[in-house]
Amino acid sequence: MSFPFPRTPCPPQAGRAMRPFPSGNQRLAVYLAVSLTGILLAGAFLKSEAAAEDEGRKSALALLQRCLSAQAAMHRASFQVTADIVVTHPSSDVSRMKFQTRVLRDEDRMSITGTEENPDAKQRKLIRTFRFVGTPDLWVGVSWRPTATGPSQKTGGSFSKEQTSRRRMFANAECAGRLDTWLDRVRPIEQATRLLLTADGLRVRGEESIEGTACKVIEGHTKYGTITVWLAESKGWLPLKASHELKPTDTLVMRAADGEVEKPMGEVVTHRDKELGGDVTFTRMTSILDKVVVERIGEAFVPTAGRFTLTEYLSDGTRWVREETCRRSDINLAPKVPKDAFEVQLPDDSRMNNLDDRSGVEYVWRDGNVVLGYDDFSGTALGRWKSRLWLRVIMLGCGGVLLVSAVWLLRRNRKGVAINP
């Protein structure tokens, strides 16, 4: 670009001397001052962010504690449960189950007695009558299959001394445990509201309305996935909705193709699409509790109905869906607990299946407890196996004698034919 007149420097203003250009040291000092100011401002910002996050966590913890206090109303209660379960398989086949139970809970002890039916049958076919009892030390399950003349007499059952089996009772549909936000694909099996207490990034995400009821939305991240609950102040801070979502990198606990596993969900192999052609892995998994009904009983709020939906997204593009619709009724929050409420009545020497041990060691029911079923007075867990060793030896010996005799007779007959053609 050209100018029609020559450019000349502007003369200094009268009475003011020109400022010399800053030296190198001066420029360095200005740079350091500006940098230090930026660092201080960034530190102040981060500190305010951390303070806000800490404040948000404290608010979330306070609301969760109120929720857990309200949920404790069901820790000592008796009630009836009706549960309808619909399972949609990857092949699009649908199976249904219906449970009707009577539940008694006394803190960490629980007794469930009820029936399982097949509602798809023309006359609602009874599948079994059962009773589960769980205490801090033992879980016992007994069931009776129907016959033409009524329920068959059960002469044995199953038991487990592992914490997992005992705590799974609280999450089962038979006691409508999902209404209390119990999750069974975490370890230990626990309520979602309690797992959030130690979650990373715990915060109050905001406020939302669930069917016209205002709720505080609390969210947190655990090794088992992201958990979100919607707590309603007008319902005693009980959850009107809860969700649990797992990504492929989140830890999943479940019984899969290779037994019970606990590893990243994307590495777990399942037989869910067995009828479609083999093993697959999971790409995503969600469980949602919604349609929750909360009623006031005395001074307490209690969840009396709701729907729980578990959806497993498989690597072949199919899905496995389990939907549980549960209803509680005849609720008593101050039940009388009989002395024998958590005892199991079985004939002595009834065989018991040990769910914790697959070695084949036999156990029996005796004097109201599970004991080793050995009968050789050896006092060892393998006593019953050893006591039968003589029978195996005799059977093997007889088989060997018969085999040798057959070979001898066959050879003798051949020689006779060769001599007398």
RANOR-V906871 format. One record per residue. RES is the residue in three letters. PHI is phi as a letter, one per 30 degrees, with the letter a starting at -180 (NA if undefined). OMEGA is omega in degrees with one decimal (none if undefined). D_CENTER is the distance of its C-alpha to the mean C-alpha in whole Angstrom. Layout:
RES&PHI&OMEGA&D_CENTER + RES&PHI&OMEGA&D_CENTER
This chain:
MET&NA&-178.0&76 + SER&c&179.3&80 + PHE&c&-179.3&82 + PRO&d&180.0&85 + PHE&b&-177.7&86 + PRO&d&178.5&85 + ARG&d&177.4&82 + THR&b&179.7&83 + PRO&d&179.2&81 + CYS&d&178.2&81 + PRO&d&177.7&83 + PRO&d&178.2&82 + GLN&d&-178.8&82 + ALA&d&176.6&85 + GLY&i&-178.7&84 + ARG&b&178.4&81 + ALA&d&177.7&81 + MET&d&179.3&78 + ARG&d&177.3&75 + PRO&d&177.9&75 + PHE&d&-176.4&72 + PRO&e&177.5&69 + SER&d&-179.9&69 + GLY&d&179.8&67 + ASN&d&179.0&66 + GLN&d&177.4&66 + ARG&d&178.3&63 + LEU&d&179.8&61 + ALA&d&178.2&61 + VAL&d&179.3&60 + TYR&e&179.4&57 + LEU&d&179.9&56 + ALA&d&179.1&56 + VAL&d&-179.7&54 + SER&d&-179.9&52 + LEU&d&177.6&51 + THR&d&178.5&51 + GLY&d&179.7&48 + ILE&d&-179.7&46 + LEU&d&178.2&47 + LEU&d&178.1&46 + ALA&d&178.2&43 + GLY&d&178.6&42 + ALA&d&179.3&42 + PHE&d&179.8&40 + LEU&d&179.1&37 + LYS&d&177.8&38 + SER&d&177.2&37 + GLU&d&179.3&34 + ALA&d&178.9&33 + ALA&d&178.5&34 + ALA&d&178.4&32 + GLU&d&178.6&29 + ASP&d&178.4&29 + GLU&d&177.3&30 + GLY&d&178.4&28 + ARG&d&179.2&25 + LYS&d&178.5&27 + SER&d&179.4&27 + ALA&d&179.1&23 + LEU&d&180.0&22 + ALA&d&179.3&25 + LEU&d&178.5&23 + LEU&d&178.3&20 + GLN&d&176.5&21 + ARG&d&178.8&23 + CYS&d&-179.4&20 + LEU&d&177.1&18 + SER&d&177.6&22 + ALA&d&179.4&22 + GLN&d&-179.2&18 + ALA&d&178.4&20 + ALA&d&-178.7&22 + MET&c&-179.3&19 + HIS&d&174.6&19 + ARG&b&-173.5&22 + ALA&a&170.4&23 + SER&b&-176.7&23 + PHE&a&175.1&23 + GLN&c&-179.4&23 + VAL&b&168.0&20 + THR&b&-176.2&21 + ALA&b&174.9&18 + ASP&c&-176.8&19 + ILE&b&177.4&17 + VAL&b&179.7&18 + VAL&c&176.6&17 + THR&c&-175.6&19 + HIS&d&178.0&20 + PRO&e&179.2&21 + SER&d&-177.8&24 + SER&i&173.4&24 + ASP&d&-178.0&24 + VAL&b&175.1&23 + SER&b&-176.4&21 + ARG&b&175.4&21 + MET&b&177.9&20 + LYS&b&178.0&21 + PHE&c&170.6&20 + GLN&b&-171.3&22 + THR&b&170.3&21 + ARG&b&-172.8&23 + VAL&c&172.1&20 + LEU&b&178.5&22 + ARG&b&175.5&20 + ASP&b&-176.2&22 + GLU&h&-176.4&20 + ASP&c&173.8&18 + ARG&c&-178.7&19 + MET&b&175.2&18 + SER&b&179.6&20 + ILE&b&177.2&19 + THR&b&-178.3&22 + GLY&a&-178.2&22 + THR&b&173.5&23 + GLU&c&-177.5&22 + GLU&b&174.2&24 + ASN&c&-175.8&25 + PRO&d&179.3&26 + ASP&d&-180.0&28 + ALA&d&-176.6&30 + LYS&d&-179.0&33 + GLN&c&177.9&33 + ARG&h&-174.0&30 + LYS&d&175.8&29 + LEU&d&-179.6&28 + ILE&d&-178.7&25 + ARG&a&168.0&25 + THR&c&-172.9&25 + PHE&b&172.0&22 + ARG&b&175.6&21 + PHE&c&176.8&19 + VAL&b&178.6&19 + GLY&b&176.1&17 + THR&b&178.5&19 + PRO&e&-175.9&19 + ASP&c&-169.0&20 + LEU&a&168.5&19 + TRP&c&179.8&17 + VAL&b&176.3&20 + GLY&b&179.6&19 + VAL&b&178.4&23 + SER&b&179.6&24 + TRP&b&177.2&27 + ARG&c&-179.0&28 + PRO&d&174.1&31 + THR&b&-179.4&34 + ALA&d&-178.0&37 + THR&c&-179.5&38 + GLY&k&-179.7&35 + PRO&d&178.1&32 + SER&d&179.3&32 + GLN&d&179.5&32 + LYS&d&-178.2&29 + THR&c&179.5&31 + GLY&a&-178.8&28 + GLY&a&178.9&24 + SER&b&178.3&21 + PHE&a&177.3&20 + SER&a&175.5&17 + LYS&c&178.5&18 + GLU&d&-178.9&15 + GLN&d&-176.4&13 + THR&e&-178.5&10 + SER&d&-178.9&11 + ARG&d&-177.4&13 + ARG&d&178.7&10 + ARG&d&177.6&8 + MET&e&-176.4&11 + PHE&d&-177.6&10 + ALA&c&-172.9&8 + ASN&d&175.9&10 + ALA&d&-178.0&12 + GLU&d&176.4&15 + CYS&c&-179.9&15 + ALA&h&-176.6&14 + GLY&d&179.7&11 + ARG&d&179.0&10 + LEU&d&178.0&14 + ASP&c&176.7&13 + THR&i&176.3&10 + TRP&d&175.7&7 + LEU&c&-177.7&4 + ASP&c&178.2&1 + ARG&c&174.4&3 + VAL&b&177.7&5 + ARG&b&-3.7&7 + PRO&d&175.9&8 + ILE&e&-170.2&6 + GLU&a&174.6&7 + GLN&d&178.8&9 + ALA&d&-179.4&10 + THR&d&178.5&13 + ARG&d&176.8&13 + LEU&d&-178.7&12 + LEU&d&-177.9&14 + LEU&e&-178.2&17 + THR&c&-177.1&17 + ALA&d&174.5&16 + ASP&d&176.6&19 + GLY&i&-179.6&22 + LEU&d&-177.5&21 + ARG&a&169.4&23 + VAL&c&-172.9&24 + ARG&d&-179.7&24 + GLY&l&178.8&27 + GLU&b&176.1&27 + GLU&b&179.8&26 + SER&c&175.6&27 + ILE&c&-178.7&25 + GLU&h&175.2&27 + GLY&i&179.9&30 + THR&c&-179.0&28 + ALA&d&-178.1&28 + CYS&b&168.4&25 + LYS&d&-177.7&24 + VAL&c&-178.9&22 + ILE&c&-175.3&20 + GLU&b&177.0&18 + GLY&a&-177.8&17 + HIS&c&176.9&16 + THR&b&176.8&14 + LYS&d&-179.3&13 + TYR&c&177.2&10 + GLY&j&-178.3&12 + THR&c&-179.0&14 + ILE&c&178.1&13 + THR&b&176.8&15 + VAL&b&178.2&16 + TRP&c&-175.1&20 + LEU&c&-176.9&21 + ALA&c&179.8&24 + GLU&d&-178.0&27 + SER&d&178.5&29 + LYS&c&177.9&26 + GLY&i&-178.7&25 + TRP&i&173.8&23 + LEU&d&179.9&20 + PRO&d&170.2&18 + LEU&c&177.1&19 + LYS&a&176.3&17 + ALA&a&177.8&14 + SER&b&178.0&13 + HIS&b&-175.9&10 + GLU&b&179.4&12 + LEU&c&172.0&12 + LYS&c&-178.7&16 + PRO&e&-178.6&17 + THR&d&178.9&17 + ASP&d&-178.2&14 + THR&d&178.5&12 + LEU&c&174.5&9 + VAL&c&177.5&7 + MET&a&173.6&8 + ARG&d&-175.9&11 + ALA&b&-176.1&13 + ALA&d&-178.9&17 + ASP&c&178.9&18 + GLY&i&179.0&15 + GLU&d&-176.2&12 + VAL&b&173.3&12 + GLU&b&-177.8&11 + LYS&a&-179.8&14 + PRO&e&-173.6&15 + MET&e&-178.0&13 + GLY&d&179.7&17 + GLU&c&-176.6&18 + VAL&d&178.3&15 + VAL&c&-179.1&17 + THR&b&177.2&16 + HIS&c&-173.6&18 + ARG&e&-179.6&17 + ASP&c&-178.7&21 + LYS&e&-177.9&23 + GLU&d&-179.4&25 + LEU&c&174.1&26 + GLY&k&170.4&27 + GLY&k&-176.0&25 + ASP&d&176.9&22 + VAL&b&175.8&20 + THR&c&-179.7&18 + PHE&c&173.9&16 + THR&c&-179.0&18 + ARG&a&178.3&15 + MET&b&179.5&12 + THR&b&170.6&12 + SER&b&-175.4&10 + ILE&b&171.2&13 + LEU&c&178.6&13 + ASP&b&-177.6&17 + LYS&h&-175.6&20 + VAL&d&174.6&19 + VAL&c&179.4&22 + VAL&c&178.6&23 + GLU&b&177.7&26 + ARG&c&177.6&28 + ILE&b&-174.2&28 + GLY&i&179.3&31 + GLU&c&-174.3&30 + ALA&c&170.9&27 + PHE&c&-175.4&25 + VAL&b&173.3&22 + PRO&d&-174.4&20 + THR&c&179.6&21 + ALA&a&178.6&20 + GLY&l&179.7&18 + ARG&b&178.1&16 + PHE&b&-177.8&13 + THR&b&176.0&13 + LEU&c&-179.9&11 + THR&b&177.1&13 + GLU&c&178.4&13 + TYR&c&-173.0&17 + LEU&c&-174.2&18 + SER&d&177.6&21 + ASP&c&176.7&24 + GLY&j&180.0&24 + THR&c&-179.8&22 + ARG&b&172.1&19 + TRP&c&-172.7&16 + VAL&b&175.1&15 + ARG&b&-179.1&13 + GLU&c&178.9&15 + GLU&c&174.7&14 + THR&c&-172.6&17 + CYS&c&176.8&17 + ARG&b&175.2&20 + ARG&c&178.5&21 + SER&b&179.4&25 + ASP&h&-174.5&27 + ILE&d&176.6&25 + ASN&b&-176.8&27 + LEU&c&175.8&26 + ALA&b&-175.1&28 + PRO&d&170.3&28 + LYS&d&-176.8&30 + VAL&c&178.3&28 + PRO&d&-178.0&31 + LYS&d&-177.2&31 + ASP&c&-174.9&30 + ALA&d&-176.0&27 + PHE&c&174.8&24 + GLU&c&180.0&27 + VAL&c&179.6&26 + GLN&c&176.4&30 + LEU&b&175.5&30 + PRO&d&175.8&34 + ASP&e&-179.9&34 + ASP&i&171.9&34 + SER&d&-178.5&31 + ARG&d&-178.9&29 + MET&b&179.5&26 + ASN&d&-179.0&23 + ASN&d&-178.8&21 + LEU&d&-178.4&18 + ASP&c&-171.8&18 + ASP&b&-179.7&21 + ARG&c&-176.4&23 + SER&d&-179.1&26 + GLY&j&177.5&28 + VAL&d&-174.7&29 + GLU&c&177.1&29 + TYR&b&179.3&28 + VAL&b&176.7&30 + TRP&c&-178.3&29 + ARG&b&178.1&32 + ASP&h&175.4&34 + GLY&i&-179.5&30 + ASN&a&177.8&28 + VAL&c&178.7&27 + VAL&b&176.5&30 + LEU&d&-175.6&31 + GLY&c&-179.3&33 + TYR&d&-178.5&35 + ASP&b&177.8&39 + ASP&c&177.6&41 + PHE&h&179.6&41 + SER&d&-179.4&40 + GLY&i&-179.8&37 + THR&c&-178.1&35 + ALA&d&-178.9&32 + LEU&c&-175.5&34 + GLY&e&-177.6&36 + ARG&d&175.6&36 + TRP&d&-178.3&36 + LYS&d&-177.7&39 + SER&d&179.6&40 + ARG&c&-177.1&40 + LEU&d&-179.2&42 + TRP&d&-179.9&45 + LEU&d&178.8&44 + ARG&d&180.0&43 + VAL&d&-179.5&46 + ILE&d&-178.9&48 + MET&d&178.1&47 + LEU&d&179.1&47 + GLY&d&179.0&51 + CYS&d&178.4&52 + GLY&d&179.1&50 + GLY&d&179.7&52 + VAL&d&-179.9&55 + LEU&d&-179.8&55 + LEU&d&178.9&54 + VAL&d&179.8&57 + SER&d&-179.6&60 + ALA&d&178.8&59 + VAL&d&-179.5&60 + TRP&d&-179.8&63 + LEU&d&-180.0&64 + LEU&d&179.5&63 + ARG&d&179.9&65 + ARG&d&178.9&68 + ASN&d&178.8&68 + ARG&d&178.0&69 + LYS&d&179.5&72 + GLY&d&-179.9&73 + VAL&d&179.4&73 + ALA&d&-178.6&75 + ILE&d&-177.5&78 + ASN&c&-179.1&79 + PRO&d&none&78
